[in-house]
Amino acid sequence: MQQQKRNDSVSLELLLEHSDSGPLSSSLITETEFTHDGDEISVILEANTFSDIRAIWNSIMRALIASEQSLVATDGGE
């Protein structure tokens, strides 16, 4: 495998499973393209540089974490 350089284009595929995947996927609407099927959310990230994909990753993770915390608060912390 060739070593990744900082300015090489990058792609990353995420497959997430969650019992509340519908509401979680809603948090991604403004962040990235995704597919939602049952309990699964699939996201493909593409960027021109590793730094760009890291920024996209961070933004998506913040959106998912905030959404998941909101779901827990709504469910009474269950």
N, C-alpha and C positions, 0 to 999 in steps of 0.2 A: 504494500500500500504506500502510495506517495504521500510525503508529509504535506499537510495543509499549510499554505502560506497566508499571511494576514490579508493580502489583497486578492486572493482567489475567490471566484464566485462560489456560493455555498447554497445547499438546499438541505432541508431537514423535514422529515415526516414524523408527526406526532399522532399516536392513537391513544385516546383517553377513554376510560370507562368510568361511569359514575351513575348511580341510581337516579340522580336529578340532572341528567345530561341535557334535557331540553332547556331548562332555565340557564344552565351553565353555557350552553352553546349560544344563547341569546346575548351573552356578554361579549361574544367574539364578533358580532355583526359589524361593528365599526373598526375592528382590529385587523381581520384577515379573512380570506375565503376558507370555508370549512364544509364538511358534510356531517350530517347528523343522522344516525340510524340506530334506533333502539336506545341502548345504554351507551353507545359509542359515539365519540366525536373524533373525526379525522381532520388534521390540519397539515397542510404542506406549506412550509416557509421557504422562500427563495430570496436571496439578496446578492448584491454584487461583491460584498466583502464580508469577512467574518465579523467585523465590528458592527456592520449593519444588521446581520442576522441576530447577533447578541442583543441589540437594542429592540428588535422586533420580539424576540423571545421574552425579554424582560417585560415589555408592554403586555403581551398576551398572558404571561403568568400573573401579573398584577390584576388584570381584568378577571381572570379565573379565580384567583384568591379572594378578591372582593366579592364576587358573585357567590362563591361557596360560603363565605362568612355570612353574607346576607341570608342565604338559605338556612343556615344553622340558627341564626337569630330569629328568623321567621318561624322555624319549627320548634322554638322554645329551647334550643340548645341540645336537642336530641342527637 
